[in-house]
Amino acid sequence: MNLFENIKLTNNITLINKAFKKKEYYHFLKTSDLSLVVAEIKKNVFVLVSQKRIPVNKISYEFPSGMIDKGENSISSACREFYEETGYKILGRPKKLFTINCEPGRLTTKIYCYYSNRIIKKKGPEKAIKIHFLSKEEINKLILNEKFCNASHVASFFKVIKVPTK
């Protein structure tokens, strides 16, 4: 194997080694796109999940999210992931907040962010995931304590609560 050829690590991750300058390469990961849902179960009470995240070695609070499967669109993925993780079904079509690049310097991942305030419980949450119903004040505390620390999730939350800007 040539040291500088692209390397398929999994079905969803490929290490790209792109010629950059003479005898230099720029390395990045080609990764799956993701979808996430910010859902309010009632006014100013949001549905979050928590689970152990191995790369940061801690429990992370997040909005339900996951990979967009091959042949699936982002809105279907958002609804599917939300249901799988929480056991709640989104009624109707969630509102698209925005699409954001996760880490454009090293990852190709795009994250499609949605919002819904129309959900109904159908079953229990996915195994190894805990579900939480938290106010915006509680989520802000989690952000300050670095427990809700996924940048795309924080950006989506701030978009929904309309954080004032200068």
N, C-alpha and C positions, 0 to 999 in steps of 0.2 A: 504494500500500500504506500502510495506517495504521501508524504507528510502533509502536503498542502492540498489534497483533494477534499471535496466535501464528504462529510461523514454522517450517515444516517444513524442517529442514536436510538430512536424509537420510531413508531409510525407517525408520531406527531412532532418530532424534534430532529432537525438536521443542523449540524455544525457547518456553516458556510465559511470557506477560506477564500477570500477574494483578493486578487493581486491589488496592491495599494500603491506602493512605490517600488523602485528597483530593489529586488530581493526582500521586500516586505509584504506582509499580508494583513488584511483587516479581517477579524474573526467576529461572526455574529451567529445567532441562532434563528433558524426559520422555524417558527412555532405556530400552533393552532390559534385561531381567533377565539375570543371568549364573549360571553354575554352575561349581564348581571341585571338584577331587578331590585330597585329600592321600592319597598311596599309599605304602605301605612295600613295597619289593621284598623285603626281609628285615628282621629285627628292628633297629629304629633306623637304617635306611637308607631314605631317601625319594627319590622320583622328582621331580625338578624340571626345568624348562625355562628357557632363557634366550634373550632376544631383545632387539633394539633397540627401545626405547620412545620414540617421537618427542616426546611432551609433556615428558618429563624429560631428553631428549637423552642417554640412557645405556643400557647393557645392564642389563636387569632380570632377576633370578632370581625365578621364580614357580612355583606349582603349575599344572599344566595346567588351563586354564579357557577359557570362551568364552560367547558369546551363546546364549540359549535361542531357538531358531527359532520362528516363528509356528506354533501348533498342536502344539508339542513340550512335553513336561513336563520338569521340572528334572532328574530322574534319568536320563532318556534323553539329555538334553543333556550331562550330566556324563560319561556313558559314551562318547558320541560324540566329544566334545571331547578326552577323555583319549586315545582311540584315534587320532584324527586327528593330534594333536600329538606323541605319543610312539611310536606303533606298538604299544603294549601294550594288550591287551584286558583289561577287568575281568571276572573270573569271578564269577558270582552277582550279588547286589544290594549295592551299596555302602551303608554305614551313614550316615544323615544326621546331621551334626554340629549344624547350626543354620542358620537363615536370618538374614541381617544386611543392614541398609541401608548402602549404600556411603557416601553423603554426603547425609543426609536434609535438609540445609539448601539444597542446590542440585541434587540429582539424585534421580530417582524409582527408580533402580536398586536391586533386591533381588538379593542373592547367595546362592545355595543351595549350602551347603558339605557335602561328602561325604568319607568315608574308606573305603579298601579296603586289605587286605593280601593280596589274591588277584588277581594279575595274571599275564599270560603274553605274551611277545613274539610278535607276528605279522608285523611289517614294520618298516621304518626310520622315524625321526621325520619330521615335516613339514619341508619346505624352509624355510630361514631360521630354524629353531629348533634349538637345541642341547639335548641331553638330559644330565642330570647325576644321579648317584646319590650323595647326600650324607648324612652323619650329622647327628644333631641338633646336635652341637657345631659342625660346619661351617656349618650353617644359622644358628645363633646368631651366629657370626662375620660371616656375610653381613648379618644384621640390624644388628649393631653398626657395620658399614662402609657402611650404607645402600645395599647392593646387592640385598637382599631387602627391599623397602620398600612393597609393596602391603599396605595395612592389613588388608584382609579375608583375605589369605593368611597374614599374620603371626598374626592372631587364630585362624585355623583350625589353624595349626601349634601354637600354644600350647594350644589345646583338646585336640589329639591327645597332646601330650607331658605334659599335665596340669601346667602350671606352678603351683606352690603359690601360694595367695593368703592374705592375713592373715585 
